[in-house]
Amino acid sequence: MAGMGVGLVGTGYMGKCHALAWNSVASVFGDVERPRLVGLAEVDTDLARRKAAELGFATSTGNWRDLLDNPEIDVISVTTPNQFHADMAIAALEAGKHVWCEKPMATSLADAERMLAAQRASGKVAVMGYNYIQNPLVRHMADLIGEGAIGDITHVRVEMDEDYMADPAEPFYWKSEAQSGYGALDDFAVHPLSLLSVLVGLPVEVMTAMAKPYADRPARDGGRRAVENHDIANVLMTFEGGLSGVLMANRSAWGRKGRIFVQIYGSNGSILYDQERMNEFQLYDRSGNPANHGFRSVLTSGHHPIYGKFIPAPGHGLGFNDLKIVECRELLSAIAGRPAHVVDFEIGLKIERAVHAMARSHAERRWIQTI
Ligand SMILES: NC(=O)c1ccc[n+]([C@@H]2O[C@H](COP(=O)([O-])OP(=O)(O)OC[C@H]3O[C@@H](n4cnc5c(N)ncnc54)[C@H](O)[C@@H]3O)[C@@H](O)[C@H]2O)c1
């Protein structure tokens, strides 16, 4: 099979990340055909042309719909702001393209449902950009939990914090618009939820309080503009079987740069993981001499499959962009009909249901079921 023809919409933070993955996936894994970087789209032709040269795409356009008509393109990366995901992903699927769509799925549940319906109708593969589940250590943690290494799971806590909106002088931009979603929930909470989906499952009931640390921000054209969504979310969760959990997300947490802190407590031990230290996790095992009990750090190595595809030396570490390369490889596996470790639109919609239940819980000040 010739390498997949790739289209890319959006070339910002995530657009570059997808482009790096498309450029690297064949070299890292050695078992997939080298993708052909056919065309990218941006908001105007000059930016698109410049980015195509930088990122290695053969053609460029200022109109994303041009990618739909290009028979050379088999798969489209959607890396635009949240409010465009639904229209772009659905149009791509209807044009017969596979889709790799950044999170969150959409800004309304109805749009997310339309996306899944479009995927089912098309028979094409549609995968979400939930890169954190691709960390070899996260997979190992899931295996440990599945094998009962820490016993029955008794409690779960997840936190996602960054400080890119901590400065009250940070100008208003699309992430504070209501049309981009609820704020901390769509922007952040979906990531820890993706981790929970592979570690312990998704919550069935939630109780949420959201907060807005800054009521307004400087507008780019002068004056001030009211912040339209919430930068902080605190969520109590109940899982199937009565397991309890807590999720907290904060985009305004000074000092936190990329924290996704996961704590899984079990009847025989505990697992701790922080995305800011993504090449290690902490394991507590209550077996053996209690005098020697304590958390121990496990560094990533070739014993955690996939790590060795990047680098033979243990403990040298992977980075954020590497997770996207793994996600790209999994997407290609799914397209080839092989088993793939991905959040597809089916699971993506479940994450959306959880997030929308959280938002409704905040609005109605009560517990809400997610399913
Ligand atoms: N998976 C992750 O870890 C992760 C991390 C950050 C962002 N994201 C998601 O990625 C998406 C993009 O976020 P970002 O931080 O890259 O944003 P960004 O602002 O850096 O980039 C968005 C790009 O899309 C372009 N764009 C906007 N409208 C367009 C249109 N109609 N046609 C073509 N291009 C258009 C913009 O010009 C810009 O270059 C968001 O949905 C966000 O939630 C995911």
The ligand as a Tripos MOL2 file, in Angstrom:
@<TRIPOS>MOLECULE
LIG
   44    48     1     0     0
SMALL
NO_CHARGES

@<TRIPOS>ATOM
      1 N1         -3.8190   17.1120   22.3110 N.am      1 LIG1
      2 C1         -3.2490   18.0840   23.0080 C.2       1 LIG1
      3 O1         -2.4500   17.8300   23.9100 O.2       1 LIG1
      4 C2         -3.5960   19.5070   22.6720 C.ar      1 LIG1
      5 C3         -2.7890   20.5610   23.1220 C.ar      1 LIG1
      6 C4         -3.1260   21.8600   22.7430 C.ar      1 LIG1
      7 C5         -4.2370   22.1100   21.9580 C.ar      1 LIG1
      8 N2         -5.0240   21.0620   21.5680 N.ar      1 LIG1
      9 C6         -6.2210   21.2930   20.7330 C.3       1 LIG1
     10 O2         -5.7740   21.6360   19.4250 O.3       1 LIG1
     11 C7         -6.6820   22.5630   18.8250 C.3       1 LIG1
     12 C8         -5.8800   23.7510   18.3270 C.3       1 LIG1
     13 O3         -5.2440   24.3520   19.4250 O.3       1 LIG1
     14 P1         -3.8630   25.1230   19.2230 P.3       1 LIG1
     15 O4         -3.3410   25.3730   20.5980 O.co2     1 LIG1
     16 O5         -3.0130   24.4110   18.2150 O.co2     1 LIG1
     17 O6         -4.3920   26.4780   18.5960 O.3       1 LIG1
     18 P2         -3.5770   27.5490   17.7720 P.3       1 LIG1
     19 O7         -4.3130   28.8150   17.9390 O.co2     1 LIG1
     20 O8         -2.1180   27.5020   18.1260 O.co2     1 LIG1
     21 O9         -3.6760   27.0220   16.2710 O.3       1 LIG1
     22 C9         -4.8920   26.9810   15.5880 C.3       1 LIG1
     23 C10        -4.5590   27.1900   14.1120 C.3       1 LIG1
     24 O10        -5.7420   26.9680   13.3570 O.3       1 LIG1
     25 C11        -5.7770   27.9540   12.3320 C.3       1 LIG1
     26 N3         -7.1550   28.1220   11.8620 N.ar      1 LIG1
     27 C12        -8.1980   28.7080   12.5120 C.ar      1 LIG1
     28 N4         -9.2960   28.6680   11.7430 N.ar      1 LIG1
     29 C13        -8.9470   28.0420   10.5900 C.ar      1 LIG1
     30 C14        -9.6500   27.7140    9.3880 C.ar      1 LIG1
     31 N5        -10.9410   28.0240    9.2310 N.pl3     1 LIG1
     32 N6         -8.9710   27.0780    8.3950 N.ar      1 LIG1
     33 C15        -7.6610   26.7690    8.5390 C.ar      1 LIG1
     34 N7         -6.9430   27.0670    9.6550 N.ar      1 LIG1
     35 C16        -7.5810   27.6940   10.6680 C.ar      1 LIG1
     36 C17        -5.2200   29.1960   13.0110 C.3       1 LIG1
     37 O11        -4.7980   30.1960   12.0850 O.3       1 LIG1
     38 C18        -4.0770   28.6050   13.8150 C.3       1 LIG1
     39 O12        -2.8680   28.5460   13.0780 O.3       1 LIG1
     40 C19        -7.6910   22.9360   19.9050 C.3       1 LIG1
     41 O13        -8.8820   22.2660   19.6570 O.3       1 LIG1
     42 C20        -7.0610   22.4650   21.2110 C.3       1 LIG1
     43 O14        -8.0170   22.0540   22.1680 O.3       1 LIG1
     44 C21        -4.7160   19.7830   21.8920 C.ar      1 LIG1
@<TRIPOS>BOND
     1     1     2 1
     2     2     3 2
     3     2     4 1
     4     4     5 ar
     5     4    44 ar
     6     5     6 ar
     7     6     7 ar
     8     7     8 ar
     9     8     9 1
    10     8    44 ar
    11     9    10 1
    12     9    42 1
    13    10    11 1
    14    11    12 1
    15    11    40 1
    16    12    13 1
    17    13    14 1
    18    14    15 2
    19    14    16 1
    20    14    17 1
    21    17    18 1
    22    18    19 2
    23    18    20 1
    24    18    21 1
    25    21    22 1
    26    22    23 1
    27    23    24 1
    28    23    38 1
    29    24    25 1
    30    25    26 1
    31    25    36 1
    32    26    27 ar
    33    26    35 ar
    34    27    28 ar
    35    28    29 ar
    36    29    30 ar
    37    29    35 ar
    38    30    31 1
    39    30    32 ar
    40    32    33 ar
    41    33    34 ar
    42    34    35 ar
    43    36    37 1
    44    36    38 1
    45    38    39 1
    46    40    41 1
    47    40    42 1
    48    42    43 1
@<TRIPOS>SUBSTRUCTURE
     1 LIG1         1 GROUP 0 **** ****
